Amino acid sequence: HRIAQLAVHIKAASVFVTVSSAKPESLAFFLGRGFRIEKVSKDAYIEGLNEYYLFHPSPEKLLSSTSLE
């Protein structure tokens, strides 16, 4: 929610985040919020793990789909 608020405040066109394959629950969280996988890099930070670069095209829609609860 906080990231979406900031993105809307600064009038960002989109939001990008990175998530490691070591945290599949985080990947599922972001995918469930409308992010999509833009790129996957193997061994980007930790050998043997993938790093997912996720993209959300609309900070306004992201904000409306999140809450503080």
mmCIF file of the N, C-alpha and C atoms, coordinates in Angstrom:
data_MODEL
# 
_entry.id   MODEL 
# 
loop_
_atom_site.group_PDB 
_atom_site.id 
_atom_site.type_symbol 
_atom_site.label_atom_id 
_atom_site.label_alt_id 
_atom_site.label_comp_id 
_atom_site.label_asym_id 
_atom_site.label_entity_id 
_atom_site.label_seq_id 
_atom_site.pdbx_PDB_ins_code 
_atom_site.Cartn_x 
_atom_site.Cartn_y 
_atom_site.Cartn_z 
_atom_site.occupancy 
_atom_site.B_iso_or_equiv 
_atom_site.pdbx_formal_charge 
_atom_site.auth_seq_id 
_atom_site.auth_comp_id 
_atom_site.auth_asym_id 
_atom_site.auth_atom_id 
_atom_site.pdbx_PDB_model_num 
ATOM 1   N N  . HIS A 1 1  ? 0.825  -1.186  0.000   1.00 0.00 ? 1  HIS A N  1 
ATOM 2   C CA . HIS A 1 1  ? 0.000  0.000   0.000   1.00 0.00 ? 1  HIS A CA 1 
ATOM 3   C C  . HIS A 1 1  ? 0.873  1.256   0.000   1.00 0.00 ? 1  HIS A C  1 
ATOM 4   N N  . ARG A 1 2  ? 1.907  1.229   0.824   1.00 0.00 ? 2  ARG A N  1 
ATOM 5   C CA . ARG A 1 2  ? 2.788  2.394   0.930   1.00 0.00 ? 2  ARG A CA 1 
ATOM 6   C C  . ARG A 1 2  ? 3.513  2.675   -0.383  1.00 0.00 ? 2  ARG A C  1 
ATOM 7   N N  . ILE A 1 3  ? 3.974  1.629   -1.047  1.00 0.00 ? 3  ILE A N  1 
ATOM 8   C CA . ILE A 1 3  ? 4.659  1.800   -2.333  1.00 0.00 ? 3  ILE A CA 1 
ATOM 9   C C  . ILE A 1 3  ? 3.699  2.381   -3.367  1.00 0.00 ? 3  ILE A C  1 
ATOM 10  N N  . ALA A 1 4  ? 2.476  1.872   -3.385  1.00 0.00 ? 4  ALA A N  1 
ATOM 11  C CA . ALA A 1 4  ? 1.475  2.381   -4.326  1.00 0.00 ? 4  ALA A CA 1 
ATOM 12  C C  . ALA A 1 4  ? 1.154  3.846   -4.038  1.00 0.00 ? 4  ALA A C  1 
ATOM 13  N N  . GLN A 1 5  ? 1.027  4.214   -2.772  1.00 0.00 ? 5  GLN A N  1 
ATOM 14  C CA . GLN A 1 5  ? 0.774  5.608   -2.405  1.00 0.00 ? 5  GLN A CA 1 
ATOM 15  C C  . GLN A 1 5  ? 1.894  6.516   -2.904  1.00 0.00 ? 5  GLN A C  1 
ATOM 16  N N  . LEU A 1 6  ? 3.136  6.099   -2.672  1.00 0.00 ? 6  LEU A N  1 
ATOM 17  C CA . LEU A 1 6  ? 4.272  6.900   -3.105  1.00 0.00 ? 6  LEU A CA 1 
ATOM 18  C C  . LEU A 1 6  ? 4.306  7.026   -4.624  1.00 0.00 ? 6  LEU A C  1 
ATOM 19  N N  . ALA A 1 7  ? 4.062  5.925   -5.324  1.00 0.00 ? 7  ALA A N  1 
ATOM 20  C CA . ALA A 1 7  ? 4.072  5.950   -6.786  1.00 0.00 ? 7  ALA A CA 1 
ATOM 21  C C  . ALA A 1 7  ? 3.024  6.916   -7.329  1.00 0.00 ? 7  ALA A C  1 
ATOM 22  N N  . VAL A 1 8  ? 1.839  6.913   -6.740  1.00 0.00 ? 8  VAL A N  1 
ATOM 23  C CA . VAL A 1 8  ? 0.776  7.831   -7.163  1.00 0.00 ? 8  VAL A CA 1 
ATOM 24  C C  . VAL A 1 8  ? 1.189  9.272   -6.838  1.00 0.00 ? 8  VAL A C  1 
ATOM 25  N N  . HIS A 1 9  ? 1.743  9.471   -5.644  1.00 0.00 ? 9  HIS A N  1 
ATOM 26  C CA . HIS A 1 9  ? 2.152  10.814  -5.214  1.00 0.00 ? 9  HIS A CA 1 
ATOM 27  C C  . HIS A 1 9  ? 3.187  11.431  -6.164  1.00 0.00 ? 9  HIS A C  1 
ATOM 28  N N  . ILE A 1 10 ? 4.145  10.632  -6.609  1.00 0.00 ? 10 ILE A N  1 
ATOM 29  C CA . ILE A 1 10 ? 5.190  11.171  -7.500  1.00 0.00 ? 10 ILE A CA 1 
ATOM 30  C C  . ILE A 1 10 ? 4.811  11.050  -8.976  1.00 0.00 ? 10 ILE A C  1 
ATOM 31  N N  . LYS A 1 11 ? 3.575  10.601  -9.224  1.00 0.00 ? 11 LYS A N  1 
ATOM 32  C CA . LYS A 1 11 ? 3.048  10.465  -10.583 1.00 0.00 ? 11 LYS A CA 1 
ATOM 33  C C  . LYS A 1 11 ? 3.873  9.499   -11.439 1.00 0.00 ? 11 LYS A C  1 
ATOM 34  N N  . ALA A 1 12 ? 4.269  8.394   -10.819 1.00 0.00 ? 12 ALA A N  1 
ATOM 35  C CA . ALA A 1 12 ? 5.016  7.363   -11.539 1.00 0.00 ? 12 ALA A CA 1 
ATOM 36  C C  . ALA A 1 12 ? 4.122  6.710   -12.587 1.00 0.00 ? 12 ALA A C  1 
ATOM 37  N N  . ALA A 1 13 ? 4.701  6.351   -13.703 1.00 0.00 ? 13 ALA A N  1 
ATOM 38  C CA . ALA A 1 13 ? 3.942  5.701   -14.775 1.00 0.00 ? 13 ALA A CA 1 
ATOM 39  C C  . ALA A 1 13 ? 3.720  4.222   -14.497 1.00 0.00 ? 13 ALA A C  1 
ATOM 40  N N  . SER A 1 14 ? 4.613  3.610   -13.688 1.00 0.00 ? 14 SER A N  1 
ATOM 41  C CA . SER A 1 14 ? 4.511  2.191   -13.383 1.00 0.00 ? 14 SER A CA 1 
ATOM 42  C C  . SER A 1 14 ? 5.338  1.899   -12.134 1.00 0.00 ? 14 SER A C  1 
ATOM 43  N N  . VAL A 1 15 ? 5.279  0.640   -11.690 1.00 0.00 ? 15 VAL A N  1 
ATOM 44  C CA . VAL A 1 15 ? 6.020  0.218   -10.506 1.00 0.00 ? 15 VAL A CA 1 
ATOM 45  C C  . VAL A 1 15 ? 6.777  -1.066  -10.851 1.00 0.00 ? 15 VAL A C  1 
ATOM 46  N N  . PHE A 1 16 ? 8.048  -1.127  -10.468 1.00 0.00 ? 16 PHE A N  1 
ATOM 47  C CA . PHE A 1 16 ? 8.860  -2.322  -10.642 1.00 0.00 ? 16 PHE A CA 1 
ATOM 48  C C  . PHE A 1 16 ? 9.344  -2.798  -9.283  1.00 0.00 ? 16 PHE A C  1 
ATOM 49  N N  . VAL A 1 17 ? 9.378  -4.110  -9.076  1.00 0.00 ? 17 VAL A N  1 
ATOM 50  C CA . VAL A 1 17 ? 9.961  -4.710  -7.877  1.00 0.00 ? 17 VAL A CA 1 
ATOM 51  C C  . VAL A 1 17 ? 10.754 -5.935  -8.303  1.00 0.00 ? 17 VAL A C  1 
ATOM 52  N N  . THR A 1 18 ? 11.678 -6.361  -7.448  1.00 0.00 ? 18 THR A N  1 
ATOM 53  C CA . THR A 1 18 ? 12.397 -7.616  -7.682  1.00 0.00 ? 18 THR A CA 1 
ATOM 54  C C  . THR A 1 18 ? 12.093 -8.555  -6.531  1.00 0.00 ? 18 THR A C  1 
ATOM 55  N N  . VAL A 1 19 ? 11.988 -9.844  -6.868  1.00 0.00 ? 19 VAL A N  1 
ATOM 56  C CA . VAL A 1 19 ? 11.685 -10.874 -5.875  1.00 0.00 ? 19 VAL A CA 1 
ATOM 57  C C  . VAL A 1 19 ? 12.545 -12.090 -6.180  1.00 0.00 ? 19 VAL A C  1 
ATOM 58  N N  . SER A 1 20 ? 13.146 -12.650 -5.148  1.00 0.00 ? 20 SER A N  1 
ATOM 59  C CA . SER A 1 20 ? 13.981 -13.833 -5.290  1.00 0.00 ? 20 SER A CA 1 
ATOM 60  C C  . SER A 1 20 ? 13.135 -15.101 -5.266  1.00 0.00 ? 20 SER A C  1 
ATOM 61  N N  . SER A 1 21 ? 13.594 -16.112 -5.976  1.00 0.00 ? 21 SER A N  1 
ATOM 62  C CA . SER A 1 21 ? 12.902 -17.398 -5.950  1.00 0.00 ? 21 SER A CA 1 
ATOM 63  C C  . SER A 1 21 ? 13.007 -18.057 -4.576  1.00 0.00 ? 21 SER A C  1 
ATOM 64  N N  . ALA A 1 22 ? 13.853 -17.518 -3.698  1.00 0.00 ? 22 ALA A N  1 
ATOM 65  C CA . ALA A 1 22 ? 13.942 -18.017 -2.327  1.00 0.00 ? 22 ALA A CA 1 
ATOM 66  C C  . ALA A 1 22 ? 12.685 -17.657 -1.533  1.00 0.00 ? 22 ALA A C  1 
ATOM 67  N N  . LYS A 1 23 ? 11.892 -16.721 -2.043  1.00 0.00 ? 23 LYS A N  1 
ATOM 68  C CA . LYS A 1 23 ? 10.670 -16.264 -1.375  1.00 0.00 ? 23 LYS A CA 1 
ATOM 69  C C  . LYS A 1 23 ? 9.454  -16.447 -2.282  1.00 0.00 ? 23 LYS A C  1 
ATOM 70  N N  . PRO A 1 24 ? 9.047  -17.697 -2.542  1.00 0.00 ? 24 PRO A N  1 
ATOM 71  C CA . PRO A 1 24 ? 7.913  -17.923 -3.442  1.00 0.00 ? 24 PRO A CA 1 
ATOM 72  C C  . PRO A 1 24 ? 6.620  -17.281 -2.944  1.00 0.00 ? 24 PRO A C  1 
ATOM 73  N N  . GLU A 1 25 ? 6.474  -17.118 -1.617  1.00 0.00 ? 25 GLU A N  1 
ATOM 74  C CA . GLU A 1 25 ? 5.277  -16.471 -1.090  1.00 0.00 ? 25 GLU A CA 1 
ATOM 75  C C  . GLU A 1 25 ? 5.243  -14.988 -1.476  1.00 0.00 ? 25 GLU A C  1 
ATOM 76  N N  . SER A 1 26 ? 6.407  -14.358 -1.571  1.00 0.00 ? 26 SER A N  1 
ATOM 77  C CA . SER A 1 26 ? 6.467  -12.963 -2.003  1.00 0.00 ? 26 SER A CA 1 
ATOM 78  C C  . SER A 1 26 ? 6.131  -12.845 -3.483  1.00 0.00 ? 26 SER A C  1 
ATOM 79  N N  . LEU A 1 27 ? 6.632  -13.781 -4.274  1.00 0.00 ? 27 LEU A N  1 
ATOM 80  C CA . LEU A 1 27 ? 6.312  -13.782 -5.696  1.00 0.00 ? 27 LEU A CA 1 
ATOM 81  C C  . LEU A 1 27 ? 4.805  -13.940 -5.888  1.00 0.00 ? 27 LEU A C  1 
ATOM 82  N N  . ALA A 1 28 ? 4.198  -14.862 -5.165  1.00 0.00 ? 28 ALA A N  1 
ATOM 83  C CA . ALA A 1 28 ? 2.750  -15.081 -5.256  1.00 0.00 ? 28 ALA A CA 1 
ATOM 84  C C  . ALA A 1 28 ? 1.982  -13.837 -4.811  1.00 0.00 ? 28 ALA A C  1 
ATOM 85  N N  . PHE A 1 29 ? 2.462  -13.167 -3.770  1.00 0.00 ? 29 PHE A N  1 
ATOM 86  C CA . PHE A 1 29 ? 1.820  -11.953 -3.274  1.00 0.00 ? 29 PHE A CA 1 
ATOM 87  C C  . PHE A 1 29 ? 1.754  -10.895 -4.369  1.00 0.00 ? 29 PHE A C  1 
ATOM 88  N N  . PHE A 1 30 ? 2.885  -10.610 -4.993  1.00 0.00 ? 30 PHE A N  1 
ATOM 89  C CA . PHE A 1 30 ? 2.919  -9.569  -6.015  1.00 0.00 ? 30 PHE A CA 1 
ATOM 90  C C  . PHE A 1 30 ? 2.144  -9.959  -7.268  1.00 0.00 ? 30 PHE A C  1 
ATOM 91  N N  . LEU A 1 31 ? 2.244  -11.213 -7.681  1.00 0.00 ? 31 LEU A N  1 
ATOM 92  C CA . LEU A 1 31 ? 1.482  -11.660 -8.847  1.00 0.00 ? 31 LEU A CA 1 
ATOM 93  C C  . LEU A 1 31 ? -0.015 -11.561 -8.576  1.00 0.00 ? 31 LEU A C  1 
ATOM 94  N N  . GLY A 1 32 ? -0.416 -11.809 -7.344  1.00 0.00 ? 32 GLY A N  1 
ATOM 95  C CA . GLY A 1 32 ? -1.817 -11.693 -6.968  1.00 0.00 ? 32 GLY A CA 1 
ATOM 96  C C  . GLY A 1 32 ? -2.314 -10.258 -6.909  1.00 0.00 ? 32 GLY A C  1 
ATOM 97  N N  . ARG A 1 33 ? -1.399 -9.297  -6.918  1.00 0.00 ? 33 ARG A N  1 
ATOM 98  C CA . ARG A 1 33 ? -1.758 -7.875  -6.884  1.00 0.00 ? 33 ARG A CA 1 
ATOM 99  C C  . ARG A 1 33 ? -1.684 -7.229  -8.270  1.00 0.00 ? 33 ARG A C  1 
ATOM 100 N N  . GLY A 1 34 ? -1.553 -8.045  -9.299  1.00 0.00 ? 34 GLY A N  1 
ATOM 101 C CA . GLY A 1 34 ? -1.577 -7.510  -10.662 1.00 0.00 ? 34 GLY A CA 1 
ATOM 102 C C  . GLY A 1 34 ? -0.219 -7.259  -11.293 1.00 0.00 ? 34 GLY A C  1 
ATOM 103 N N  . PHE A 1 35 ? 0.862  -7.594  -10.588 1.00 0.00 ? 35 PHE A N  1 
ATOM 104 C CA . PHE A 1 35 ? 2.188  -7.474  -11.196 1.00 0.00 ? 35 PHE A CA 1 
ATOM 105 C C  . PHE A 1 35 ? 2.361  -8.602  -12.201 1.00 0.00 ? 35 PHE A C  1 
ATOM 106 N N  . ARG A 1 36 ? 3.216  -8.379  -13.180 1.00 0.00 ? 36 ARG A N  1 
ATOM 107 C CA . ARG A 1 36 ? 3.549  -9.458  -14.113 1.00 0.00 ? 36 ARG A CA 1 
ATOM 108 C C  . ARG A 1 36 ? 5.065  -9.571  -14.211 1.00 0.00 ? 36 ARG A C  1 
ATOM 109 N N  . ILE A 1 37 ? 5.514  -10.747 -14.571 1.00 0.00 ? 37 ILE A N  1 
ATOM 110 C CA . ILE A 1 37 ? 6.959  -10.990 -14.675 1.00 0.00 ? 37 ILE A CA 1 
ATOM 111 C C  . ILE A 1 37 ? 7.467  -10.365 -15.962 1.00 0.00 ? 37 ILE A C  1 
ATOM 112 N N  . GLU A 1 38 ? 8.373  -9.435  -15.815 1.00 0.00 ? 38 GLU A N  1 
ATOM 113 C CA . GLU A 1 38 ? 8.964  -8.750  -16.960 1.00 0.00 ? 38 GLU A CA 1 
ATOM 114 C C  . GLU A 1 38 ? 10.229 -9.476  -17.422 1.00 0.00 ? 38 GLU A C  1 
ATOM 115 N N  . LYS A 1 39 ? 10.987 -10.010 -16.443 1.00 0.00 ? 39 LYS A N  1 
ATOM 116 C CA . LYS A 1 39 ? 12.258 -10.647 -16.754 1.00 0.00 ? 39 LYS A CA 1 
ATOM 117 C C  . LYS A 1 39 ? 12.626 -11.585 -15.609 1.00 0.00 ? 39 LYS A C  1 
ATOM 118 N N  . VAL A 1 40 ? 13.348 -12.653 -15.929 1.00 0.00 ? 40 VAL A N  1 
ATOM 119 C CA . VAL A 1 40 ? 13.878 -13.566 -14.919 1.00 0.00 ? 40 VAL A CA 1 
ATOM 120 C C  . VAL A 1 40 ? 15.378 -13.683 -15.153 1.00 0.00 ? 40 VAL A C  1 
ATOM 121 N N  . SER A 1 41 ? 16.157 -13.487 -14.100 1.00 0.00 ? 41 SER A N  1 
ATOM 122 C CA . SER A 1 41 ? 17.613 -13.618 -14.199 1.00 0.00 ? 41 SER A CA 1 
ATOM 123 C C  . SER A 1 41 ? 18.085 -14.708 -13.255 1.00 0.00 ? 41 SER A C  1 
ATOM 124 N N  . LYS A 1 42 ? 18.762 -15.695 -13.800 1.00 0.00 ? 42 LYS A N  1 
ATOM 125 C CA . LYS A 1 42 ? 19.326 -16.769 -12.994 1.00 0.00 ? 42 LYS A CA 1 
ATOM 126 C C  . LYS A 1 42 ? 20.647 -16.300 -12.399 1.00 0.00 ? 42 LYS A C  1 
ATOM 127 N N  . ASP A 1 43 ? 20.846 -16.616 -11.136 1.00 0.00 ? 43 ASP A N  1 
ATOM 128 C CA . ASP A 1 43 ? 22.096 -16.285 -10.431 1.00 0.00 ? 43 ASP A CA 1 
ATOM 129 C C  . ASP A 1 43 ? 22.379 -14.788 -10.368 1.00 0.00 ? 43 ASP A C  1 
ATOM 130 N N  . ALA A 1 44 ? 21.355 -13.951 -10.404 1.00 0.00 ? 44 ALA A N  1 
ATOM 131 C CA . ALA A 1 44 ? 21.566 -12.497 -10.405 1.00 0.00 ? 44 ALA A CA 1 
ATOM 132 C C  . ALA A 1 44 ? 22.259 -12.026 -9.130  1.00 0.00 ? 44 ALA A C  1 
ATOM 133 N N  . TYR A 1 45 ? 21.794 -12.492 -7.980  1.00 0.00 ? 45 TYR A N  1 
ATOM 134 C CA . TYR A 1 45 ? 22.378 -12.077 -6.700  1.00 0.00 ? 45 TYR A CA 1 
ATOM 135 C C  . TYR A 1 45 ? 22.949 -13.256 -5.924  1.00 0.00 ? 45 TYR A C  1 
ATOM 136 N N  . ILE A 1 46 ? 22.231 -14.401 -5.975  1.00 0.00 ? 46 ILE A N  1 
ATOM 137 C CA . ILE A 1 46 ? 22.662 -15.592 -5.257  1.00 0.00 ? 46 ILE A CA 1 
ATOM 138 C C  . ILE A 1 46 ? 22.694 -16.756 -6.227  1.00 0.00 ? 46 ILE A C  1 
ATOM 139 N N  . GLU A 1 47 ? 23.821 -17.441 -6.278  1.00 0.00 ? 47 GLU A N  1 
ATOM 140 C CA . GLU A 1 47 ? 23.975 -18.560 -7.198  1.00 0.00 ? 47 GLU A CA 1 
ATOM 141 C C  . GLU A 1 47 ? 22.919 -19.631 -6.909  1.00 0.00 ? 47 GLU A C  1 
ATOM 142 N N  . GLY A 1 48 ? 22.292 -20.100 -7.983  1.00 0.00 ? 48 GLY A N  1 
ATOM 143 C CA . GLY A 1 48 ? 21.284 -21.143 -7.877  1.00 0.00 ? 48 GLY A CA 1 
ATOM 144 C C  . GLY A 1 48 ? 19.862 -20.635 -7.701  1.00 0.00 ? 48 GLY A C  1 
ATOM 145 N N  . LEU A 1 49 ? 19.703 -19.318 -7.561  1.00 0.00 ? 49 LEU A N  1 
ATOM 146 C CA . LEU A 1 49 ? 18.369 -18.749 -7.401  1.00 0.00 ? 49 LEU A CA 1 
ATOM 147 C C  . LEU A 1 49 ? 18.034 -17.837 -8.574  1.00 0.00 ? 49 LEU A C  1 
ATOM 148 N N  . ASN A 1 50 ? 16.757 -17.735 -8.864  1.00 0.00 ? 50 ASN A N  1 
ATOM 149 C CA . ASN A 1 50 ? 16.278 -16.803 -9.885  1.00 0.00 ? 50 ASN A CA 1 
ATOM 150 C C  . ASN A 1 50 ? 15.849 -15.503 -9.212  1.00 0.00 ? 50 ASN A C  1 
ATOM 151 N N  . GLU A 1 51 ? 16.017 -14.433 -9.925  1.00 0.00 ? 51 GLU A N  1 
ATOM 152 C CA . GLU A 1 51 ? 15.518 -13.132 -9.489  1.00 0.00 ? 51 GLU A CA 1 
ATOM 153 C C  . GLU A 1 51 ? 14.446 -12.722 -10.488 1.00 0.00 ? 51 GLU A C  1 
ATOM 154 N N  . TYR A 1 52 ? 13.252 -12.449 -9.989  1.00 0.00 ? 52 TYR A N  1 
ATOM 155 C CA . TYR A 1 52 ? 12.129 -12.061 -10.839 1.00 0.00 ? 52 TYR A CA 1 
ATOM 156 C C  . TYR A 1 52 ? 11.978 -10.545 -10.806 1.00 0.00 ? 52 TYR A C  1 
ATOM 157 N N  . TYR A 1 53 ? 11.949 -9.943  -11.970 1.00 0.00 ? 53 TYR A N  1 
ATOM 158 C CA . TYR A 1 53 ? 11.724 -8.507  -12.103 1.00 0.00 ? 53 TYR A CA 1 
ATOM 159 C C  . TYR A 1 53 ? 10.257 -8.336  -12.483 1.00 0.00 ? 53 TYR A C  1 
ATOM 160 N N  . LEU A 1 54 ? 9.484  -7.769  -11.570 1.00 0.00 ? 54 LEU A N  1 
ATOM 161 C CA . LEU A 1 54 ? 8.047  -7.660  -11.737 1.00 0.00 ? 54 LEU A CA 1 
ATOM 162 C C  . LEU A 1 54 ? 7.640  -6.232  -12.054 1.00 0.00 ? 54 LEU A C  1 
ATOM 163 N N  . PHE A 1 55 ? 6.581  -6.101  -12.827 1.00 0.00 ? 55 PHE A N  1 
ATOM 164 C CA . PHE A 1 55 ? 6.122  -4.820  -13.344 1.00 0.00 ? 55 PHE A CA 1 
ATOM 165 C C  . PHE A 1 55 ? 4.621  -4.677  -13.107 1.00 0.00 ? 55 PHE A C  1 
ATOM 166 N N  . HIS A 1 56 ? 4.209  -3.506  -12.653 1.00 0.00 ? 56 HIS A N  1 
ATOM 167 C CA . HIS A 1 56 ? 2.775  -3.189  -12.561 1.00 0.00 ? 56 HIS A CA 1 
ATOM 168 C C  . HIS A 1 56 ? 2.549  -1.922  -13.373 1.00 0.00 ? 56 HIS A C  1 
ATOM 169 N N  . PRO A 1 57 ? 1.639  -1.957  -14.352 1.00 0.00 ? 57 PRO A N  1 
ATOM 170 C CA . PRO A 1 57 ? 1.483  -0.843  -15.285 1.00 0.00 ? 57 PRO A CA 1 
ATOM 171 C C  . PRO A 1 57 ? 0.710  0.363   -14.750 1.00 0.00 ? 57 PRO A C  1 
ATOM 172 N N  . SER A 1 58 ? 0.067  0.236   -13.585 1.00 0.00 ? 58 SER A N  1 
ATOM 173 C CA . SER A 1 58 ? -0.773 1.344   -13.128 1.00 0.00 ? 58 SER A CA 1 
ATOM 174 C C  . SER A 1 58 ? -0.719 1.522   -11.610 1.00 0.00 ? 58 SER A C  1 
ATOM 175 N N  . PRO A 1 59 ? 0.056  2.481   -11.123 1.00 0.00 ? 59 PRO A N  1 
ATOM 176 C CA . PRO A 1 59 ? 0.085  2.720   -9.679  1.00 0.00 ? 59 PRO A CA 1 
ATOM 177 C C  . PRO A 1 59 ? -1.301 3.027   -9.102  1.00 0.00 ? 59 PRO A C  1 
ATOM 178 N N  . GLU A 1 60 ? -2.156 3.712   -9.868  1.00 0.00 ? 60 GLU A N  1 
ATOM 179 C CA . GLU A 1 60 ? -3.504 4.034   -9.376  1.00 0.00 ? 60 GLU A CA 1 
ATOM 180 C C  . GLU A 1 60 ? -4.321 2.767   -9.143  1.00 0.00 ? 60 GLU A C  1 
ATOM 181 N N  . LYS A 1 61 ? -4.272 1.829   -10.086 1.00 0.00 ? 61 LYS A N  1 
ATOM 182 C CA . LYS A 1 61 ? -4.995 0.563   -9.931  1.00 0.00 ? 61 LYS A CA 1 
ATOM 183 C C  . LYS A 1 61 ? -4.397 -0.259  -8.797  1.00 0.00 ? 61 LYS A C  1 
ATOM 184 N N  . LEU A 1 62 ? -3.075 -0.220  -8.666  1.00 0.00 ? 62 LEU A N  1 
ATOM 185 C CA . LEU A 1 62 ? -2.422 -0.928  -7.588  1.00 0.00 ? 62 LEU A CA 1 
ATOM 186 C C  . LEU A 1 62 ? -2.892 -0.384  -6.239  1.00 0.00 ? 62 LEU A C  1 
ATOM 187 N N  . LEU A 1 63 ? -2.936 0.928   -6.118  1.00 0.00 ? 63 LEU A N  1 
ATOM 188 C CA . LEU A 1 63 ? -3.388 1.556   -4.873  1.00 0.00 ? 63 LEU A CA 1 
ATOM 189 C C  . LEU A 1 63 ? -4.827 1.170   -4.547  1.00 0.00 ? 63 LEU A C  1 
ATOM 190 N N  . SER A 1 64 ? -5.681 1.165   -5.545  1.00 0.00 ? 64 SER A N  1 
ATOM 191 C CA . SER A 1 64 ? -7.096 0.841   -5.300  1.00 0.00 ? 64 SER A CA 1 
ATOM 192 C C  . SER A 1 64 ? -7.293 -0.630  -4.948  1.00 0.00 ? 64 SER A C  1 
ATOM 193 N N  . SER A 1 65 ? -6.313 -1.490  -5.259  1.00 0.00 ? 65 SER A N  1 
ATOM 194 C CA . SER A 1 65 ? -6.462 -2.916  -4.967  1.00 0.00 ? 65 SER A CA 1 
ATOM 195 C C  . SER A 1 65 ? -5.748 -3.332  -3.691  1.00 0.00 ? 65 SER A C  1 
ATOM 196 N N  . THR A 1 66 ? -5.122 -2.381  -2.997  1.00 0.00 ? 66 THR A N  1 
ATOM 197 C CA . THR A 1 66 ? -4.417 -2.697  -1.760  1.00 0.00 ? 66 THR A CA 1 
ATOM 198 C C  . THR A 1 66 ? -5.071 -1.973  -0.594  1.00 0.00 ? 66 THR A C  1 
ATOM 199 N N  . SER A 1 67 ? -4.802 -2.467  0.593   1.00 0.00 ? 67 SER A N  1 
ATOM 200 C CA . SER A 1 67 ? -5.312 -1.820  1.802   1.00 0.00 ? 67 SER A CA 1 
ATOM 201 C C  . SER A 1 67 ? -4.254 -1.940  2.889   1.00 0.00 ? 67 SER A C  1 
ATOM 202 N N  . LEU A 1 68 ? -4.488 -1.283  4.001   1.00 0.00 ? 68 LEU A N  1 
ATOM 203 C CA . LEU A 1 68 ? -3.554 -1.344  5.120   1.00 0.00 ? 68 LEU A CA 1 
ATOM 204 C C  . LEU A 1 68 ? -3.815 -2.548  6.021   1.00 0.00 ? 68 LEU A C  1 
ATOM 205 N N  . GLU A 1 69 ? -4.854 -3.311  5.765   1.00 0.00 ? 69 GLU A N  1 
ATOM 206 C CA . GLU A 1 69 ? -5.194 -4.472  6.600   1.00 0.00 ? 69 GLU A CA 1 
ATOM 207 C C  . GLU A 1 69 ? -4.382 -5.664  6.214   1.00 0.00 ? 69 GLU A C  1 
# 
